[in-house]
Amino acid sequence: MALDQKSTLGKIAIAAAEHNGLVSVAVFLGVVLVGYLVLFAPALRQISAANRSTALESERAAKEQYLTELGNLDKEYNKIPADDIERIHAMIPLADDLPALLVTLEAIGQENDVAITSVNFSGGLGDKPKAGSGLVPINISMTLEHADYARFKLFLEAMEHHLRIFDIVSMSMNPSGAQYALTVRTYVHQPLTQ
């Protein structure tokens, strides 16, 4: 039996000598793998966790600053009298309430003895706001009749002095027929979304 063990060990030694390069590479790879698992992997996990922790801490600080600024803005907003806020909403409402807008135009026309014979609206909250303003324009094309120039001028002055903002975009006149075509722009405020 001792002879058998010696011959087996001898055969293993001969095979190892013949494949010495292969065995060396396998042993080297084994040592590298064990070294990686024991030394480098835990260190890499710690570095990765530290990076995530730093990123989360930075994000938390940014959100805290944002909340502080939001709180300051809320305090400033609460200082504004309610009457002023209502006037601002009347100037630039939060909704494009076209029936109310039509009633306003009719009232201005009746005050100045001008008949509005046709009205067309285009634009509104479905449109994109002007860049950075949050304002969405509503264009109003209307035809006025039964008005001499003096009444038409009074109509324009009443629109100018109305609380709601009206910008005259274009107009054409036929003074002999007492007909006027007018394009006016007003605005609604579209709240910002994130």
Sequence and secondary structure as in RCSB ss.txt:
>XXXX:A:sequence
MALDQKSTLGKIAIAAAEHNGLVSVAVFLGVVLVGYLVLFAPALRQISAANRSTALESERAAKEQYLTELGNLDK
EYNKIPADDIERIHAMIPLADDLPALLVTLEAIGQENDVAITSVNFSGGLGDKPKAGSGLVPINISMTLEHADYA
RFKLFLEAMEHHLRIFDIVSMSMNPSGAQYALTVRTYVHQPLTQ
>XXXX:A:secstr
 HHHHHHHHHHHHHHHHHTHHHHHHHHHHHHHHHHIIIIIHHHHHHHHHHHHHHHHHHHHHHHHHHHHHHHHHHH
HHHHS HHHHHHHHHHS SS  HHHHHHHHHHHHHHTT EEEEEEEEE TTS   TTT EEEEEEEEEEES  HH
HHHHHHHHHHHSSS  EEEEEEEEGGGTEEEEEEEEEEE     
